[in-house]
Amino acid sequence: MAQGDARIAAELSCPERMGEGRIVCELTVAAPEGALLSWADALVVEAPDFALPLRSRVVGRLPEEGARQVVIALPLLATAENTGVLRVRARAVVCPEGREASCVTSSRGLVAPVAVKASPEGRAHPEAARSWPESSVPDRRGSHAIAWPPPGHDPR
């Protein structure tokens, strides 16, 4: 397999987000016909200021024997309403089926729109139920307990 024959197919998509929170973009990387991916990763090249990546490099999980395709999750943290773009470089090692000795590398740049919209008025943010009050403190097991009395509490 020549280097030019090993061009990976890749697709990047990011769901629209309502309000602040986590956005999980997906990068799908696929090997050309007659080949398998033996390794793949995603590098975040550029992200908007309002949706920063939680990790700048994410390695795809592939079985030892390789796979035709892998989906890599790229989590971003949305902190404000805005629109922008996410730029990612997909990288992979591509091997012809049954001939691991002739593997080649391949990479491809991708761009996807990122959009964080305002939450509808009157509706609680979907992740609000999972947040802890400011007066909560983690115990030694990692659980949260409400500190009592809460800060500023006057029992009189």
C-alpha positions in Angstrom: 0.0 0.0 0.0 1.5 3.3 -1.0 1.3 6.4 1.2 -1.3 7.9 -1.2 -3.5 4.8 -1.0 -3.7 5.0 2.8 -5.8 8.2 3.0 -8.2 7.9 5.9 -11.8 9.1 5.7 -12.8 11.3 8.7 -15.8 13.2 9.8 -16.1 15.7 12.7 -19.4 16.9 14.3 -20.4 18.9 17.3 -23.9 19.0 18.6 -25.5 22.4 19.3 -25.5 23.2 23.1 -28.3 25.0 25.0 -26.5 26.9 27.7 -23.2 26.4 29.4 -21.9 22.9 30.0 -20.2 20.0 28.3 -20.3 19.5 24.5 -19.1 16.2 23.2 -17.9 16.4 19.6 -17.3 13.2 17.7 -14.5 12.4 15.3 -15.1 9.3 13.1 -12.0 7.9 11.4 -12.2 5.1 8.8 -9.6 3.1 7.0 -9.7 2.8 3.2 -11.2 -0.4 1.7 -9.0 -3.4 2.3 -7.2 -1.9 5.3 -7.5 -1.6 9.0 -6.7 1.1 11.5 -4.1 -0.1 14.0 -3.9 3.2 15.9 -5.7 6.6 15.8 -5.9 9.8 17.7 -7.3 13.3 17.5 -5.4 16.5 18.1 -7.3 19.7 18.9 -5.5 22.3 16.8 -7.9 25.2 17.5 -10.9 25.7 19.7 -13.1 28.8 20.4 -12.5 30.7 23.6 -16.1 29.9 24.8 -15.7 26.1 24.3 -12.3 24.9 25.4 -11.3 21.3 25.1 -11.0 19.2 28.2 -8.1 17.4 26.6 -6.1 18.5 23.6 -5.2 15.0 22.5 -7.5 11.9 22.6 -6.4 8.5 21.5 -9.0 6.2 19.9 -9.6 2.8 21.5 -9.0 0.1 19.0 -8.9 -3.7 19.4 -5.4 -5.3 19.1 -6.3 -6.7 15.7 -7.3 -3.3 14.4 -10.7 -2.0 13.1 -12.1 -0.5 10.0 -13.4 2.6 11.9 -13.1 4.3 15.3 -15.2 7.0 16.9 -13.3 9.4 19.2 -15.2 11.6 21.7 -13.8 15.2 22.1 -15.3 16.9 25.1 -15.4 20.7 25.2 -16.5 22.9 28.1 -18.9 25.6 26.9 -18.7 28.7 29.1 -20.7 31.3 27.1 -23.2 31.7 24.3 -21.4 32.1 21.0 -20.6 30.4 17.7 -17.2 29.4 16.4 -15.2 26.5 14.9 -13.3 23.5 16.2 -10.2 22.5 14.2 -8.9 18.9 14.7 -6.2 16.8 13.1 -7.1 13.2 12.8 -4.1 10.9 12.7 -3.9 7.1 12.1 -1.7 4.2 11.3 -3.3 2.2 8.5 -2.3 -1.4 7.7 -3.4 -3.6 4.8 -5.4 -6.5 6.1 -3.1 -9.4 6.9 0.1 -7.4 6.2 1.1 -5.4 9.3 4.7 -5.0 8.1 3.5 -2.5 5.4 1.6 -0.1 7.6 1.7 3.7 6.8 0.6 6.8 8.6 -2.1 9.1 7.5 -3.6 12.4 8.8 -6.3 14.8 7.9 -7.4 18.2 9.1 -11.1 18.8 9.9 -13.3 21.7 10.9 -16.7 21.6 12.6 -19.0 24.5 13.8 -19.5 24.9 17.5 -22.6 26.7 18.7 -23.8 27.5 22.3 -27.3 29.0 22.4 -29.1 30.6 25.2 -31.2 28.4 27.5 -34.9 28.9 27.1 -36.3 31.3 29.9 -37.9 29.6 32.8 -36.3 26.2 32.2 -33.6 25.0 34.5 -30.3 24.0 33.0 -30.3 20.2 32.5 -27.1 19.9 34.5 -28.2 22.1 37.4 -29.6 19.2 39.3 -26.1 17.7 39.3 -24.3 20.7 40.7 -23.6 21.1 44.4 -24.5 24.0 46.6 -21.6 26.4 47.4 -21.8 25.3 51.0 -21.2 21.6 50.2 -17.9 20.1 51.0 -16.4 16.8 49.7 -15.9 14.2 52.4 -13.0 11.7 52.4 -14.9 9.3 50.2 -15.5 11.9 47.5 -19.2 12.4 48.3 -20.6 15.8 49.1 -22.2 16.8 52.3 -24.0 20.1 53.0 -21.9 22.1 55.5 -24.0 23.1 58.5 -24.5 25.7 59.5 -24.2 27.2 56.0 -21.9 30.2 55.6 -23.6 33.4 56.9 -26.3 31.5 58.8 -27.4 33.4 62.0 -29.3 31.0 64.4 -30.9 33.9 66.3 
